[in-house]
Amino acid sequence: MTVDDILLKAKALSPAERKELLRLLNELIAVEENKPKRSLFELAGLGKEYWEGVDSDAYLNELRDEWD
């Protein structure tokens, strides 16, 4: 459904129904605009338990050995 399709259907509504539609659309927009912005920094430390006890130098050396 396109915006033009929706507009055509909205034209068939009574003035009171159009006002209600506008009110609901404004609410929808307000909710979307008030959503907190997410930050990449929220992912800091995610999955750190998988790396506990892993020697980073040994791990990197293993990966480098696979290159040959």
Secondary structure as a PSIPRED ss2 file (coil, helix, strand):
# PSIPRED VFORMAT (PSIPRED V4.0)

   1 M C   1.000  0.000  0.000
   2 T C   1.000  0.000  0.000
   3 V H   0.000  1.000  0.000
   4 D H   0.000  1.000  0.000
   5 D H   0.000  1.000  0.000
   6 I H   0.000  1.000  0.000
   7 L H   0.000  1.000  0.000
   8 L H   0.000  1.000  0.000
   9 K H   0.000  1.000  0.000
  10 A H   0.000  1.000  0.000
  11 K H   0.000  1.000  0.000
  12 A C   1.000  0.000  0.000
  13 L C   1.000  0.000  0.000
  14 S C   1.000  0.000  0.000
  15 P H   0.000  1.000  0.000
  16 A H   0.000  1.000  0.000
  17 E H   0.000  1.000  0.000
  18 R H   0.000  1.000  0.000
  19 K H   0.000  1.000  0.000
  20 E H   0.000  1.000  0.000
  21 L H   0.000  1.000  0.000
  22 L H   0.000  1.000  0.000
  23 R H   0.000  1.000  0.000
  24 L H   0.000  1.000  0.000
  25 L H   0.000  1.000  0.000
  26 N H   0.000  1.000  0.000
  27 E H   0.000  1.000  0.000
  28 L H   0.000  1.000  0.000
  29 I H   0.000  1.000  0.000
  30 A H   0.000  1.000  0.000
  31 V H   0.000  1.000  0.000
  32 E H   0.000  1.000  0.000
  33 E H   0.000  1.000  0.000
  34 N C   1.000  0.000  0.000
  35 K C   1.000  0.000  0.000
  36 P C   1.000  0.000  0.000
  37 K C   1.000  0.000  0.000
  38 R C   1.000  0.000  0.000
  39 S C   1.000  0.000  0.000
  40 L H   0.000  1.000  0.000
  41 F H   0.000  1.000  0.000
  42 E H   0.000  1.000  0.000
  43 L H   0.000  1.000  0.000
  44 A C   1.000  0.000  0.000
  45 G C   1.000  0.000  0.000
  46 L C   1.000  0.000  0.000
  47 G C   1.000  0.000  0.000
  48 K H   0.000  1.000  0.000
  49 E H   0.000  1.000  0.000
  50 Y H   0.000  1.000  0.000
  51 W H   0.000  1.000  0.000
  52 E C   1.000  0.000  0.000
  53 G C   1.000  0.000  0.000
  54 V C   1.000  0.000  0.000
  55 D C   1.000  0.000  0.000
  56 S H   0.000  1.000  0.000
  57 D H   0.000  1.000  0.000
  58 A H   0.000  1.000  0.000
  59 Y H   0.000  1.000  0.000
  60 L H   0.000  1.000  0.000
  61 N H   0.000  1.000  0.000
  62 E H   0.000  1.000  0.000
  63 L H   0.000  1.000  0.000
  64 R H   0.000  1.000  0.000
  65 D H   0.000  1.000  0.000
  66 E H   0.000  1.000  0.000
  67 W C   1.000  0.000  0.000
  68 D C   1.000  0.000  0.000
